[in-house]
Amino acid sequence: RNTSKEISFLKQYAAAHKIAQLTIITFNQRIQDTAVFYTGGNFNSRWPEYIQAFKYEGATQFGALDFSRVNADAILVFSDGKNSYGKSLPAPGKIHTYCINSAVYADSAQVERIIGKSGGRFIDLYNKETGEAVAAAGKAENILLGLKAGDVTLDLNEKISNIKKDTLLLSGLIPAGSQQISLLYGNNGNVQA
């Protein structure tokens, strides 16, 4: 991991989004600490020193995290996505979740599972310039959340997003007599379009 680049990213992200309170939860196979920093106008609240002083050791268990209890505008997970112990996924929540990787290799499939249907993104800080990464973390992704056939809404089990030049094939059964199918796009479980 490149902790210096992660700190630079977080400084720029906090300045761009005028973050007033920053909560840092450190974890390995369990939650290690929760520290709250009030950032004020100059954002000099000693949180970089806190991050630099933390000793990253032990296994990684994303299942130790519970995103359903988070009350925030966004969740930023700084990790390579490699789960080495226990449950591999946090309890999902309704907050945009961004996974930021600064290591050479990341388990991108695991990172996408952590993000889930939150509308967040995988930010590859290793291969992006910090400013470009901050811009990407400021955008929520709309994904296909479900289908509506008549008055019946059908949930999807899979995350379907980032469809560019690909063909989308959906199969299944719709209620008898349905004349129209609507694709429901949004994020965090909320339909946007």
Biotite code that builds the C-alpha atoms (Angstrom):
import biotite.structure as struc

atoms = struc.array([
    struc.Atom([0.000, 0.000, 0.000], chain_id="A", res_id=1, res_name="ARG", atom_name="CA", element="C"),
    struc.Atom([0.991, 3.554, -0.615], chain_id="A", res_id=2, res_name="ASN", atom_name="CA", element="C"),
    struc.Atom([-0.247, 5.258, 2.541], chain_id="A", res_id=3, res_name="THR", atom_name="CA", element="C"),
    struc.Atom([1.169, 8.636, 1.492], chain_id="A", res_id=4, res_name="SER", atom_name="CA", element="C"),
    struc.Atom([-0.852, 8.572, -1.734], chain_id="A", res_id=5, res_name="LYS", atom_name="CA", element="C"),
    struc.Atom([-3.963, 7.483, 0.203], chain_id="A", res_id=6, res_name="GLU", atom_name="CA", element="C"),
    struc.Atom([-3.526, 10.443, 2.579], chain_id="A", res_id=7, res_name="ILE", atom_name="CA", element="C"),
    struc.Atom([-3.053, 12.806, -0.363], chain_id="A", res_id=8, res_name="SER", atom_name="CA", element="C"),
    struc.Atom([-6.221, 11.416, -1.958], chain_id="A", res_id=9, res_name="PHE", atom_name="CA", element="C"),
    struc.Atom([-8.211, 11.810, 1.261], chain_id="A", res_id=10, res_name="LEU", atom_name="CA", element="C"),
    struc.Atom([-6.972, 15.388, 1.776], chain_id="A", res_id=11, res_name="LYS", atom_name="CA", element="C"),
    struc.Atom([-8.054, 16.349, -1.740], chain_id="A", res_id=12, res_name="GLN", atom_name="CA", element="C"),
    struc.Atom([-11.360, 14.460, -1.440], chain_id="A", res_id=13, res_name="TYR", atom_name="CA", element="C"),
    struc.Atom([-12.170, 16.147, 1.889], chain_id="A", res_id=14, res_name="ALA", atom_name="CA", element="C"),
    struc.Atom([-11.309, 19.602, 0.522], chain_id="A", res_id=15, res_name="ALA", atom_name="CA", element="C"),
    struc.Atom([-13.357, 19.064, -2.662], chain_id="A", res_id=16, res_name="ALA", atom_name="CA", element="C"),
    struc.Atom([-16.409, 17.866, -0.721], chain_id="A", res_id=17, res_name="HIS", atom_name="CA", element="C"),
    struc.Atom([-16.021, 20.214, 2.257], chain_id="A", res_id=18, res_name="LYS", atom_name="CA", element="C"),
    struc.Atom([-15.948, 17.361, 4.764], chain_id="A", res_id=19, res_name="ILE", atom_name="CA", element="C"),
    struc.Atom([-16.707, 18.641, 8.277], chain_id="A", res_id=20, res_name="ALA", atom_name="CA", element="C"),
    struc.Atom([-16.257, 15.330, 10.117], chain_id="A", res_id=21, res_name="GLN", atom_name="CA", element="C"),
    struc.Atom([-14.045, 12.414, 9.207], chain_id="A", res_id=22, res_name="LEU", atom_name="CA", element="C"),
    struc.Atom([-14.552, 9.069, 10.943], chain_id="A", res_id=23, res_name="THR", atom_name="CA", element="C"),
    struc.Atom([-11.724, 6.576, 10.485], chain_id="A", res_id=24, res_name="ILE", atom_name="CA", element="C"),
    struc.Atom([-12.387, 2.941, 11.372], chain_id="A", res_id=25, res_name="ILE", atom_name="CA", element="C"),
    struc.Atom([-9.284, 0.774, 11.383], chain_id="A", res_id=26, res_name="THR", atom_name="CA", element="C"),
    struc.Atom([-9.712, -2.984, 11.161], chain_id="A", res_id=27, res_name="PHE", atom_name="CA", element="C"),
    struc.Atom([-8.012, -6.262, 10.427], chain_id="A", res_id=28, res_name="ASN", atom_name="CA", element="C"),
    struc.Atom([-9.861, -9.428, 11.455], chain_id="A", res_id=29, res_name="GLN", atom_name="CA", element="C"),
    struc.Atom([-11.886, -7.198, 13.815], chain_id="A", res_id=30, res_name="ARG", atom_name="CA", element="C"),
    struc.Atom([-12.502, -3.497, 14.355], chain_id="A", res_id=31, res_name="ILE", atom_name="CA", element="C"),
    struc.Atom([-9.347, -2.028, 15.910], chain_id="A", res_id=32, res_name="GLN", atom_name="CA", element="C"),
    struc.Atom([-10.378, 1.573, 16.552], chain_id="A", res_id=33, res_name="ASP", atom_name="CA", element="C"),
    struc.Atom([-12.846, 4.291, 15.611], chain_id="A", res_id=34, res_name="THR", atom_name="CA", element="C"),
    struc.Atom([-11.466, 7.820, 15.558], chain_id="A", res_id=35, res_name="ALA", atom_name="CA", element="C"),
    struc.Atom([-13.481, 10.958, 14.774], chain_id="A", res_id=36, res_name="VAL", atom_name="CA", element="C"),
    struc.Atom([-11.755, 14.073, 13.461], chain_id="A", res_id=37, res_name="PHE", atom_name="CA", element="C"),
    struc.Atom([-13.460, 17.443, 13.074], chain_id="A", res_id=38, res_name="TYR", atom_name="CA", element="C"),
    struc.Atom([-11.837, 18.992, 10.102], chain_id="A", res_id=39, res_name="THR", atom_name="CA", element="C"),
    struc.Atom([-12.669, 22.695, 10.373], chain_id="A", res_id=40, res_name="GLY", atom_name="CA", element="C"),
    struc.Atom([-11.825, 25.178, 7.659], chain_id="A", res_id=41, res_name="GLY", atom_name="CA", element="C"),
    struc.Atom([-8.142, 24.344, 7.333], chain_id="A", res_id=42, res_name="ASN", atom_name="CA", element="C"),
    struc.Atom([-8.499, 20.551, 7.652], chain_id="A", res_id=43, res_name="PHE", atom_name="CA", element="C"),
    struc.Atom([-5.530, 20.311, 10.016], chain_id="A", res_id=44, res_name="ASN", atom_name="CA", element="C"),
    struc.Atom([-6.883, 17.881, 12.597], chain_id="A", res_id=45, res_name="SER", atom_name="CA", element="C"),
    struc.Atom([-3.972, 15.438, 12.838], chain_id="A", res_id=46, res_name="ARG", atom_name="CA", element="C"),
    struc.Atom([-5.768, 12.592, 11.089], chain_id="A", res_id=47, res_name="TRP", atom_name="CA", element="C"),
    struc.Atom([-2.814, 12.040, 8.668], chain_id="A", res_id=48, res_name="PRO", atom_name="CA", element="C"),
    struc.Atom([-0.547, 11.373, 11.650], chain_id="A", res_id=49, res_name="GLU", atom_name="CA", element="C"),
    struc.Atom([-3.150, 8.955, 13.031], chain_id="A", res_id=50, res_name="TYR", atom_name="CA", element="C"),
    struc.Atom([-3.172, 6.995, 9.758], chain_id="A", res_id=51, res_name="ILE", atom_name="CA", element="C"),
    struc.Atom([0.630, 6.983, 9.492], chain_id="A", res_id=52, res_name="GLN", atom_name="CA", element="C"),
    struc.Atom([1.005, 5.754, 13.084], chain_id="A", res_id=53, res_name="ALA", atom_name="CA", element="C"),
    struc.Atom([-1.433, 2.846, 12.698], chain_id="A", res_id=54, res_name="PHE", atom_name="CA", element="C"),
    struc.Atom([0.288, -0.551, 12.450], chain_id="A", res_id=55, res_name="LYS", atom_name="CA", element="C"),
    struc.Atom([-1.263, -2.636, 9.680], chain_id="A", res_id=56, res_name="TYR", atom_name="CA", element="C"),
    struc.Atom([-0.872, -6.233, 10.798], chain_id="A", res_id=57, res_name="GLU", atom_name="CA", element="C"),
    struc.Atom([-2.920, -9.372, 11.074], chain_id="A", res_id=58, res_name="GLY", atom_name="CA", element="C"),
    struc.Atom([-5.523, -10.923, 8.829], chain_id="A", res_id=59, res_name="ALA", atom_name="CA", element="C"),
    struc.Atom([-8.182, -8.994, 6.911], chain_id="A", res_id=60, res_name="THR", atom_name="CA", element="C"),
    struc.Atom([-11.872, -9.744, 7.443], chain_id="A", res_id=61, res_name="GLN", atom_name="CA", element="C"),
    struc.Atom([-14.307, -7.451, 5.649], chain_id="A", res_id=62, res_name="PHE", atom_name="CA", element="C"),
    struc.Atom([-17.109, -9.223, 7.514], chain_id="A", res_id=63, res_name="GLY", atom_name="CA", element="C"),
    struc.Atom([-16.010, -7.293, 10.621], chain_id="A", res_id=64, res_name="ALA", atom_name="CA", element="C"),
    struc.Atom([-17.495, -4.159, 9.019], chain_id="A", res_id=65, res_name="LEU", atom_name="CA", element="C"),
    struc.Atom([-21.192, -3.277, 9.212], chain_id="A", res_id=66, res_name="ASP", atom_name="CA", element="C"),
    struc.Atom([-22.132, -0.696, 6.580], chain_id="A", res_id=67, res_name="PHE", atom_name="CA", element="C"),
    struc.Atom([-25.812, -0.875, 7.609], chain_id="A", res_id=68, res_name="SER", atom_name="CA", element="C"),
    struc.Atom([-24.962, 1.080, 10.785], chain_id="A", res_id=69, res_name="ARG", atom_name="CA", element="C"),
    struc.Atom([-23.026, 3.853, 9.019], chain_id="A", res_id=70, res_name="VAL", atom_name="CA", element="C"),
    struc.Atom([-24.554, 7.332, 9.031], chain_id="A", res_id=71, res_name="ASN", atom_name="CA", element="C"),
    struc.Atom([-22.434, 9.228, 6.487], chain_id="A", res_id=72, res_name="ALA", atom_name="CA", element="C"),
    struc.Atom([-22.468, 10.685, 2.995], chain_id="A", res_id=73, res_name="ASP", atom_name="CA", element="C"),
    struc.Atom([-19.971, 8.117, 1.685], chain_id="A", res_id=74, res_name="ALA", atom_name="CA", element="C"),
    struc.Atom([-17.915, 5.124, 2.785], chain_id="A", res_id=75, res_name="ILE", atom_name="CA", element="C"),
    struc.Atom([-14.310, 5.021, 1.585], chain_id="A", res_id=76, res_name="LEU", atom_name="CA", element="C"),
    struc.Atom([-12.615, 1.643, 2.055], chain_id="A", res_id=77, res_name="VAL", atom_name="CA", element="C"),
    struc.Atom([-8.842, 1.781, 1.539], chain_id="A", res_id=78, res_name="PHE", atom_name="CA", element="C"),
    struc.Atom([-7.839, -1.779, 0.698], chain_id="A", res_id=79, res_name="SER", atom_name="CA", element="C"),
    struc.Atom([-6.558, -4.162, -1.954], chain_id="A", res_id=80, res_name="ASP", atom_name="CA", element="C"),
    struc.Atom([-9.721, -6.225, -1.424], chain_id="A", res_id=81, res_name="GLY", atom_name="CA", element="C"),
    struc.Atom([-7.884, -9.340, -0.266], chain_id="A", res_id=82, res_name="LYS", atom_name="CA", element="C"),
    struc.Atom([-9.864, -11.028, 2.494], chain_id="A", res_id=83, res_name="ASN", atom_name="CA", element="C"),
    struc.Atom([-7.714, -13.528, 4.394], chain_id="A", res_id=84, res_name="SER", atom_name="CA", element="C"),
    struc.Atom([-9.914, -14.536, 7.328], chain_id="A", res_id=85, res_name="TYR", atom_name="CA", element="C"),
    struc.Atom([-13.577, -15.236, 8.060], chain_id="A", res_id=86, res_name="GLY", atom_name="CA", element="C"),
    struc.Atom([-16.487, -13.499, 6.362], chain_id="A", res_id=87, res_name="LYS", atom_name="CA", element="C"),
    struc.Atom([-15.454, -11.844, 3.124], chain_id="A", res_id=88, res_name="SER", atom_name="CA", element="C"),
    struc.Atom([-18.180, -9.196, 2.890], chain_id="A", res_id=89, res_name="LEU", atom_name="CA", element="C"),
    struc.Atom([-19.347, -6.414, 5.193], chain_id="A", res_id=90, res_name="PRO", atom_name="CA", element="C"),
    struc.Atom([-23.003, -6.114, 6.115], chain_id="A", res_id=91, res_name="ALA", atom_name="CA", element="C"),
    struc.Atom([-24.365, -3.986, 3.248], chain_id="A", res_id=92, res_name="PRO", atom_name="CA", element="C"),
    struc.Atom([-25.799, -0.548, 3.826], chain_id="A", res_id=93, res_name="GLY", atom_name="CA", element="C"),
    struc.Atom([-27.468, 2.262, 1.911], chain_id="A", res_id=94, res_name="LYS", atom_name="CA", element="C"),
    struc.Atom([-24.400, 4.514, 1.572], chain_id="A", res_id=95, res_name="ILE", atom_name="CA", element="C"),
    struc.Atom([-22.276, 4.989, -1.556], chain_id="A", res_id=96, res_name="HIS", atom_name="CA", element="C"),
    struc.Atom([-19.250, 2.760, -0.982], chain_id="A", res_id=97, res_name="THR", atom_name="CA", element="C"),
    struc.Atom([-15.968, 3.497, -2.740], chain_id="A", res_id=98, res_name="TYR", atom_name="CA", element="C"),
    struc.Atom([-13.053, 1.058, -2.545], chain_id="A", res_id=99, res_name="CYS", atom_name="CA", element="C"),
    struc.Atom([-9.695, 2.753, -3.020], chain_id="A", res_id=100, res_name="ILE", atom_name="CA", element="C"),
    struc.Atom([-6.675, 0.594, -3.826], chain_id="A", res_id=101, res_name="ASN", atom_name="CA", element="C"),
    struc.Atom([-3.114, 1.926, -3.781], chain_id="A", res_id=102, res_name="SER", atom_name="CA", element="C"),
    struc.Atom([-1.355, -1.453, -3.981], chain_id="A", res_id=103, res_name="ALA", atom_name="CA", element="C"),
    struc.Atom([0.134, -3.003, -7.131], chain_id="A", res_id=104, res_name="VAL", atom_name="CA", element="C"),
    struc.Atom([-2.401, -5.839, -7.168], chain_id="A", res_id=105, res_name="TYR", atom_name="CA", element="C"),
    struc.Atom([-6.022, -5.755, -6.094], chain_id="A", res_id=106, res_name="ALA", atom_name="CA", element="C"),
    struc.Atom([-8.715, -8.403, -5.937], chain_id="A", res_id=107, res_name="ASP", atom_name="CA", element="C"),
    struc.Atom([-11.031, -6.412, -8.195], chain_id="A", res_id=108, res_name="SER", atom_name="CA", element="C"),
    struc.Atom([-13.806, -9.034, -8.112], chain_id="A", res_id=109, res_name="ALA", atom_name="CA", element="C"),
    struc.Atom([-13.859, -8.900, -4.303], chain_id="A", res_id=110, res_name="GLN", atom_name="CA", element="C"),
    struc.Atom([-13.748, -5.102, -4.363], chain_id="A", res_id=111, res_name="VAL", atom_name="CA", element="C"),
    struc.Atom([-16.814, -5.058, -6.652], chain_id="A", res_id=112, res_name="GLU", atom_name="CA", element="C"),
    struc.Atom([-18.640, -7.378, -4.225], chain_id="A", res_id=113, res_name="ARG", atom_name="CA", element="C"),
    struc.Atom([-17.823, -5.006, -1.346], chain_id="A", res_id=114, res_name="ILE", atom_name="CA", element="C"),
    struc.Atom([-19.196, -2.053, -3.335], chain_id="A", res_id=115, res_name="ILE", atom_name="CA", element="C"),
    struc.Atom([-22.301, -4.076, -4.199], chain_id="A", res_id=116, res_name="GLY", atom_name="CA", element="C"),
    struc.Atom([-25.320, -2.095, -5.361], chain_id="A", res_id=117, res_name="LYS", atom_name="CA", element="C"),
    struc.Atom([-24.351, 1.036, -3.421], chain_id="A", res_id=118, res_name="SER", atom_name="CA", element="C"),
    struc.Atom([-23.580, 3.092, -6.513], chain_id="A", res_id=119, res_name="GLY", atom_name="CA", element="C"),
    struc.Atom([-19.979, 3.537, -5.401], chain_id="A", res_id=120, res_name="GLY", atom_name="CA", element="C"),
    struc.Atom([-16.934, 2.666, -7.474], chain_id="A", res_id=121, res_name="ARG", atom_name="CA", element="C"),
    struc.Atom([-13.582, 0.957, -7.461], chain_id="A", res_id=122, res_name="PHE", atom_name="CA", element="C"),
    struc.Atom([-10.884, 3.651, -7.467], chain_id="A", res_id=123, res_name="ILE", atom_name="CA", element="C"),
    struc.Atom([-7.527, 2.329, -8.665], chain_id="A", res_id=124, res_name="ASP", atom_name="CA", element="C"),
    struc.Atom([-5.240, 4.842, -6.961], chain_id="A", res_id=125, res_name="LEU", atom_name="CA", element="C"),
    struc.Atom([-2.193, 2.855, -7.999], chain_id="A", res_id=126, res_name="TYR", atom_name="CA", element="C"),
    struc.Atom([-2.817, 3.556, -11.693], chain_id="A", res_id=127, res_name="ASN", atom_name="CA", element="C"),
    struc.Atom([-4.587, 6.935, -11.481], chain_id="A", res_id=128, res_name="LYS", atom_name="CA", element="C"),
    struc.Atom([-3.365, 10.386, -10.669], chain_id="A", res_id=129, res_name="GLU", atom_name="CA", element="C"),
    struc.Atom([-4.758, 11.589, -7.348], chain_id="A", res_id=130, res_name="THR", atom_name="CA", element="C"),
    struc.Atom([-6.890, 14.358, -8.902], chain_id="A", res_id=131, res_name="GLY", atom_name="CA", element="C"),
    struc.Atom([-8.417, 11.925, -11.390], chain_id="A", res_id=132, res_name="GLU", atom_name="CA", element="C"),
    struc.Atom([-9.171, 9.468, -8.563], chain_id="A", res_id=133, res_name="ALA", atom_name="CA", element="C"),
    struc.Atom([-10.830, 12.207, -6.475], chain_id="A", res_id=134, res_name="VAL", atom_name="CA", element="C"),
    struc.Atom([-13.036, 13.151, -9.440], chain_id="A", res_id=135, res_name="ALA", atom_name="CA", element="C"),
    struc.Atom([-14.062, 9.511, -9.931], chain_id="A", res_id=136, res_name="ALA", atom_name="CA", element="C"),
    struc.Atom([-14.933, 9.182, -6.224], chain_id="A", res_id=137, res_name="ALA", atom_name="CA", element="C"),
    struc.Atom([-17.266, 12.161, -6.539], chain_id="A", res_id=138, res_name="GLY", atom_name="CA", element="C"),
    struc.Atom([-19.581, 10.350, -8.940], chain_id="A", res_id=139, res_name="LYS", atom_name="CA", element="C"),
    struc.Atom([-22.202, 7.771, -8.087], chain_id="A", res_id=140, res_name="ALA", atom_name="CA", element="C"),
    struc.Atom([-22.875, 4.990, -10.555], chain_id="A", res_id=141, res_name="GLU", atom_name="CA", element="C"),
    struc.Atom([-26.430, 4.146, -11.592], chain_id="A", res_id=142, res_name="ASN", atom_name="CA", element="C"),
    struc.Atom([-26.937, 0.420, -11.961], chain_id="A", res_id=143, res_name="ILE", atom_name="CA", element="C"),
    struc.Atom([-29.813, -1.758, -13.078], chain_id="A", res_id=144, res_name="LEU", atom_name="CA", element="C"),
    struc.Atom([-31.684, -2.432, -9.827], chain_id="A", res_id=145, res_name="LEU", atom_name="CA", element="C"),
    struc.Atom([-34.739, -4.206, -11.097], chain_id="A", res_id=146, res_name="GLY", atom_name="CA", element="C"),
    struc.Atom([-37.457, -4.639, -13.662], chain_id="A", res_id=147, res_name="LEU", atom_name="CA", element="C"),
    struc.Atom([-41.059, -3.562, -13.571], chain_id="A", res_id=148, res_name="LYS", atom_name="CA", element="C"),
    struc.Atom([-43.681, -5.498, -15.519], chain_id="A", res_id=149, res_name="ALA", atom_name="CA", element="C"),
    struc.Atom([-47.054, -3.849, -15.124], chain_id="A", res_id=150, res_name="GLY", atom_name="CA", element="C"),
    struc.Atom([-47.521, -3.256, -11.394], chain_id="A", res_id=151, res_name="ASP", atom_name="CA", element="C"),
    struc.Atom([-45.026, -5.945, -10.364], chain_id="A", res_id=152, res_name="VAL", atom_name="CA", element="C"),
    struc.Atom([-41.408, -4.984, -9.546], chain_id="A", res_id=153, res_name="THR", atom_name="CA", element="C"),
    struc.Atom([-38.850, -7.740, -9.947], chain_id="A", res_id=154, res_name="LEU", atom_name="CA", element="C"),
    struc.Atom([-35.530, -7.444, -8.083], chain_id="A", res_id=155, res_name="ASP", atom_name="CA", element="C"),
    struc.Atom([-32.297, -8.536, -9.705], chain_id="A", res_id=156, res_name="LEU", atom_name="CA", element="C"),
    struc.Atom([-29.794, -10.731, -7.930], chain_id="A", res_id=157, res_name="ASN", atom_name="CA", element="C"),
    struc.Atom([-26.831, -9.512, -9.963], chain_id="A", res_id=158, res_name="GLU", atom_name="CA", element="C"),
    struc.Atom([-25.194, -6.110, -10.221], chain_id="A", res_id=159, res_name="LYS", atom_name="CA", element="C"),
    struc.Atom([-25.407, -5.036, -13.843], chain_id="A", res_id=160, res_name="ILE", atom_name="CA", element="C"),
    struc.Atom([-23.493, -1.866, -14.596], chain_id="A", res_id=161, res_name="SER", atom_name="CA", element="C"),
    struc.Atom([-20.854, -0.312, -16.813], chain_id="A", res_id=162, res_name="ASN", atom_name="CA", element="C"),
    struc.Atom([-22.516, -1.708, -19.921], chain_id="A", res_id=163, res_name="ILE", atom_name="CA", element="C"),
    struc.Atom([-20.904, 0.096, -22.804], chain_id="A", res_id=164, res_name="LYS", atom_name="CA", element="C"),
    struc.Atom([-20.837, -1.687, -26.152], chain_id="A", res_id=165, res_name="LYS", atom_name="CA", element="C"),
    struc.Atom([-22.011, -5.011, -24.772], chain_id="A", res_id=166, res_name="ASP", atom_name="CA", element="C"),
    struc.Atom([-25.339, -6.679, -25.293], chain_id="A", res_id=167, res_name="THR", atom_name="CA", element="C"),
    struc.Atom([-27.535, -7.145, -22.250], chain_id="A", res_id=168, res_name="LEU", atom_name="CA", element="C"),
    struc.Atom([-29.527, -10.377, -22.140], chain_id="A", res_id=169, res_name="LEU", atom_name="CA", element="C"),
    struc.Atom([-32.157, -10.722, -19.450], chain_id="A", res_id=170, res_name="LEU", atom_name="CA", element="C"),
    struc.Atom([-34.297, -13.821, -19.198], chain_id="A", res_id=171, res_name="SER", atom_name="CA", element="C"),
    struc.Atom([-37.101, -14.807, -16.902], chain_id="A", res_id=172, res_name="GLY", atom_name="CA", element="C"),
    struc.Atom([-40.838, -14.853, -16.449], chain_id="A", res_id=173, res_name="LEU", atom_name="CA", element="C"),
    struc.Atom([-43.091, -11.827, -16.287], chain_id="A", res_id=174, res_name="ILE", atom_name="CA", element="C"),
    struc.Atom([-46.672, -11.795, -15.034], chain_id="A", res_id=175, res_name="PRO", atom_name="CA", element="C"),
    struc.Atom([-49.308, -12.848, -17.546], chain_id="A", res_id=176, res_name="ALA", atom_name="CA", element="C"),
    struc.Atom([-50.884, -9.955, -19.407], chain_id="A", res_id=177, res_name="GLY", atom_name="CA", element="C"),
    struc.Atom([-47.940, -7.588, -18.918], chain_id="A", res_id=178, res_name="SER", atom_name="CA", element="C"),
    struc.Atom([-47.573, -5.374, -21.977], chain_id="A", res_id=179, res_name="GLN", atom_name="CA", element="C"),
    struc.Atom([-44.491, -3.406, -20.992], chain_id="A", res_id=180, res_name="GLN", atom_name="CA", element="C"),
    struc.Atom([-41.214, -3.938, -19.148], chain_id="A", res_id=181, res_name="ILE", atom_name="CA", element="C"),
    struc.Atom([-39.419, -1.013, -17.474], chain_id="A", res_id=182, res_name="SER", atom_name="CA", element="C"),
    struc.Atom([-35.752, -1.153, -16.511], chain_id="A", res_id=183, res_name="LEU", atom_name="CA", element="C"),
    struc.Atom([-35.196, 0.515, -13.120], chain_id="A", res_id=184, res_name="LEU", atom_name="CA", element="C"),
    struc.Atom([-31.828, 2.250, -12.732], chain_id="A", res_id=185, res_name="TYR", atom_name="CA", element="C"),
    struc.Atom([-30.442, 3.903, -9.610], chain_id="A", res_id=186, res_name="GLY", atom_name="CA", element="C"),
    struc.Atom([-28.129, 3.282, -6.664], chain_id="A", res_id=187, res_name="ASN", atom_name="CA", element="C"),
    struc.Atom([-28.293, 2.606, -2.933], chain_id="A", res_id=188, res_name="ASN", atom_name="CA", element="C"),
    struc.Atom([-31.583, 0.828, -3.601], chain_id="A", res_id=189, res_name="GLY", atom_name="CA", element="C"),
    struc.Atom([-33.207, 4.054, -4.848], chain_id="A", res_id=190, res_name="ASN", atom_name="CA", element="C"),
    struc.Atom([-34.519, 4.193, -8.393], chain_id="A", res_id=191, res_name="VAL", atom_name="CA", element="C"),
    struc.Atom([-33.247, 7.286, -10.254], chain_id="A", res_id=192, res_name="GLN", atom_name="CA", element="C"),
    struc.Atom([-34.484, 6.633, -13.779], chain_id="A", res_id=193, res_name="ALA", atom_name="CA", element="C"),
])
